[in-house]
Amino acid sequence: MTYEEIVAKVKDRLAGVDPNKVNGFLAIQVNITGEGEGAFYVEVKDGKLSVEPYEYHDRQAKIIMKSKNFLDLMDGKLDPVLAFTLGKLKIEGSVEKVLEFGKLL
């Protein structure tokens, strides 16, 4: 899957999500490694959810994963705690904010 397809899939997945599930501001950058490599961010600000294909330098956390693992995580085929424990999911920054991001998925 290409980088553009991954970002499009995330946008589609989050299109109908209620941003009020998040308390306040949320800014998570996702770095995809391997196939489909690239960075994008998910932001909830002022009750609006955005997914953009850019790096977010004022992020609260960064998630680093291979594309297959990220897609499996989004599809519910990979448990986030197990992924973190096995080193398939790396987090830089606020783990609490990453957990909030998980609620959106």
HELIX and SHEET records of a PDB file:
HELIX    1   1 TYR A    3  LEU A   14  1                                  12    
HELIX    2   2 PRO A   19  LYS A   21  5                                   3    
HELIX    3   3 SER A   67  MET A   74  1                                   8    
HELIX    4   4 PRO A   80  THR A   85  1                                   6    
HELIX    5   5 VAL A   95  LEU A  104  1                                  10    
SHEET    1   A 5 LYS A  48  GLU A  52  0                                        
SHEET    2   A 5 GLY A  38  LYS A  45 -1                                        
SHEET    3   A 5 LEU A  26  THR A  33 -1                                        
SHEET    4   A 5 ALA A  61  LYS A  66  1                                        
SHEET    5   A 5 LYS A  90  GLY A  93 -1                                        
END                                                                             
